[in-house]
């Protein structure tokens, strides 16, 4: 049996992970995080974001 993360593309995994932790973010913070993640994926993971998300 495969897990959710083994059978979904990276972008779907990222959105799923954000959905699971969305209550930690205000709407603005969540959108900023999503945009940073999308840019990071596009650049091949070269952004090194060390902000504390808690």
Secondary structure by P-SEA (a helix, b strand, c coil): cccccccccaaaaaaaaaaaacccccaaaaaaaaaaaaaaaaaccccccccccc
